[in-house]
Amino acid sequence: MVIDKINAANKEIESPNLLKSTQIIIDEALTKLGYPKEVFELLKEPIRMLTVRIPVRMDDDSIKVFTGYRAQHNDAIGPTKGGIRFHPEITQDEVKALSIWMSLKAGIVDLPYGGGKGGIVCDPRVMSIRELERLSRGYVRAISQIVGPTKDIPAPDVFTNSQIMSWMMDEYSRIREFDSPGFITGKPIVLGGSQGRESSTAKGVVICIEEAAKKRGITIQGAKIAIQGFGNAGSYLAKFLYDSGAKIVGISDAYGALYDENGLDIPYLLDKRDSFGVVTKHFKNTITNKELLVLPCDILVPAAISNQITKENANQIKAKIIVEAANGPTTLEANNILTQKGILLVPDVLASAGGVTVSYFEWVQNNLGYYWSEKEVSEKLHKVMTEAFENVYSTAIKQNVNMRLAGYMIGVRKIAEASRFRGWI
Ligand code: NAD
């Protein structure tokens, strides 16, 4: 029942069309770069979108048919790459928008990929482990024609994990009749996963927070930080920032938020959270997610779901810096309000690119058959993220635009150039 309520709320929140607002910024970026309209016509939608129906035998012996999607935005630069989301509310338009964001992220951190994304309409929280395995294998059989280590490389996303990646890799290897670790990333280390993959998104966000803080003269030690979401991204983030001496004054999950102006006891909260990133249920003195977003703090990190900062609350935000760990947490109107207020906003397409960067490292290691230490992965990630931050930041200043538009300009230019050299436009 509670899950139903959260899903209904999430649906309402996510309803402003993510695809449309992405297309508006892509159009703006291409116009600013001087590209003709046909470039927008090519890039506004994925070049390939597959919808599949997956019959799964459930534990009670009934057959349930699930709907799945795989979107490939643009493969001019190289194979497409992006996660697979299991969610009851996932829609075709959302998968399309997410695939476009993956293209932009890959462009910003300079990876030899285009963007891809997958989704299955299902609720893994009410499915057994065997049902999830059959669904995962069924999905791979259904999309196997268009994916592969040199075509389109999936990865985990919301409600999918390294176990699901393992089943998918095994199914693909069986279909192709050879071991294919490079088919999918986010695998366990023993199956060719990379050191540092699980915490890579949060590490990338921390690097962006550090760089943004330097620009605004804020020291991380003692800085007041509020984080929305305590899942994979949010919980690692809270840990890394707490370890660096920051005061994590607020955290939240789907059920509410916790606030302490003197800083929360993050190790204790990490110990209490469940595998779905829920912790506030153990406490009585909670505040709402809405209240968390407008708390007095130096840095705000949305790390949960989309469309959280809107024209309704943007004016009340007190943070000096916002770093988007989540995909699409800020609406177009809110982005403009925050820019006018002089808040430094580090956009999702840059801030959350640490995950795809280490996924790329995993794929490279699989292709080489030679594996790097956690230190090597961490150093390489640091170099990629700091260079990407500086590139987006300086482009924003040079072009007199906000960091989101600057990021889109960098990301979209690469795909447009590759498409042009191939003679597509
Ligand atoms: P997750 O499922 O592990 O955690 C999500 C967190 O958000 C949980 O704490 C959950 O309780 C909370 N939440 C759910 N609904 C909420 C609501 N209505 N209000 C407030 N909180 C709510 O997911 P994650 O992997 O941490 O991803 C979080 C965000 O970061 C997503 O937007 C995802 O697309 C993005 N992201 C994640 C990665 C990654 O590698 N994990 C990479 C890039 C982007």
Boltz pocket constraint, residues with backbone or C-beta under 6 A from the ligand:
constraints:
  - pocket:
      binder: B
      contacts: [[A, 6], [A, 9], [A, 10], [A, 156], [A, 157], [A, 158], [A, 159], [A, 197], [A, 198], [A, 201], [A, 228], [A, 229], [A, 230], [A, 231], [A, 232], [A, 233], [A, 234], [A, 252], [A, 253], [A, 254], [A, 255], [A, 275], [A, 276], [A, 277], [A, 278], [A, 289], [A, 303], [A, 304], [A, 305], [A, 306], [A, 325], [A, 326], [A, 327], [A, 328], [A, 352], [A, 353], [A, 355]]
      max_distance: 6.0
